[in-house]
Amino acid sequence: MNLQRRVLTLSVTILLIASSLPVAAQKRRTAAPARPAILERDIRAELGFLASDAMQGRGSGTNNERLAAEYIGSQFRSFGLDPGGDAGASGNKDFVQRVTLESTRFSAPPSFKVTSGANTARWEFGKDFLVSFLRATQISGDIQVIDSTGTPAKGSVVVIKSLSDPQKRQDTIMRVYSAGAAAVALLETENNKRSREAGNARLPSLPGRIAGDANGDRPFAVINLRQEALDALTAMGDGAKAEFSGQTEAAESRSTWNAVGILRGSDPKAASQVIVLSAHLDHLGVNEAASGDKIFNGADDDASGCVAVLEMARVFAAGRRPRRTIYFVCFGSEESGGYGSRYFIANSSVPLTDMVANLNFEMLGRPDAKVAAGTLWLTGFERSDLGPTLARQGAAIVADPHPEQNFFQRSDNYTLAVKGVVAHTVSSFGLHTDYHRASDEISKIDFPFMTRSLNSLVGPIRWLANSNFRPAWLPGKAPTR
């Protein structure tokens, strides 16, 4: 081969190699793993703020709850969502929705009276008992004495004669409430006792009522009795007539707040169909009577749910708009009566018939040992075809492994469900002992688990928002009050 031919051959070879490099690099880039839709760093940032001590436990109806709503609303704005809250002074809508609550207060300590035949016993608030939860100014019913594993009767005043496991106190109370009982009376906690004996117990707070709403809450009370009073009440037995009441007067109105962001659907026909992704932004605030840590940060309950809503909003707003409209909502005052969700559903601009489904997120920051690793569960899974359908689309969700806890009825999804909307709560609550305690803190959150499990929901929710599938209650499974 002559020199000129050698030079020509070498030049062609170099050009061929050079031209192949971008293709090879492109192939390498294609083979690289895709970036996850939801990043752990974003979850840590958002949850780190909402569950920080600075937020003082986001107490229902407090200014700290409002701060949480404003923060979430500002995030919705930064994602490019449309506002779904109140109209401001300029007439333009905001992302925060204010709910005005009317209420009354006790003007004197209430009493707890029980009559059995000719015998009547009366116990005084602050001396014999305290009230840790109250949804009516007057409650009455027949006494039913059971232990913590007994079956509560609807409308009764349930007396828990023994509670073998104090860690399950909240579970017992919620089981009694879910059964439709009027009240539960049980032995006071050590914190109750210290507060009562110190003589500084505040009169119990009364439930508010959404301004203009004539329908009140179902009556319920949690009455914490000193040992001697509980023993005397237990001895009176089943069938005795119980009444809790006291003098009341009108109190100043207060407010709770929702945060609402809207991603409008891209399809002119499907955009009227709405999917609601929700959580509750409030928790239990600060308990000055508690010993040690007084701030109930609510990292799992329910800052984790709010972060789920925020991250879903971030993901869907950044991508191609789905055919259907998505509402991203964080409700106020779930812990004190579900006022935020009740107001939202009663005043929604979207007809109930156009609400395709509600996925509510609550307590999904820690894995549940009762289900497979990396798995979430859905309350009421067996009630509709929504859960099984999302699971077939790749969602890491299974049926609720704690049916005895009635979780389906214990979150904001139920407010929508009883109105006919197919509504469920996504959770991974493994009945950990930090529930409704000051120890529910950021340090307990399993961030890698939360990141993986939320990412498993992105694709199925995107499918739901783009499909024609409309979930339905299974025969006989639609909830009624």
Secondary structure, DSSP 8 states (H G I E B T S, - for coil): --HHHHHHHHHHHHHHHHHHHHHHHHHHHHHS----SS-HHHHHHHHHHHTSGGGGGGBTTSHHHHHHHHHHHHHHHHHT-EE-S-B-TTS-B-SEEEEEEEEEEESS--EEEEEETTEEEEEEBTTTEEEEEES-S-EEEEEEEE-TTS---TT-EEEES--S-GGGHHHHHHHHHHTT-SEEEEE--HHHHHHHHHT---------EETT--------EEEEE-HHHHHHHHHH-TT-EEEEE--EEEEEEEEEEEEEEEE--SSTTGGGSEEEEEEE--B--B-TTSSS--B---IIIIIHHHHHHHHHHHHHHHS---SSEEEEEEES-TTTT-HHHHHHHHS-SS-GGGEEEEEEE-S-SS--TTS-TT-EEETTGGGBSHHHHHHHTT--EEE-S-GGG-GGGSSTHHHHHTTT--EEEEE-----TTTTSTT--GGG--HHHHHHHHHHHHHHHHHHHHS-----B-TT-S---
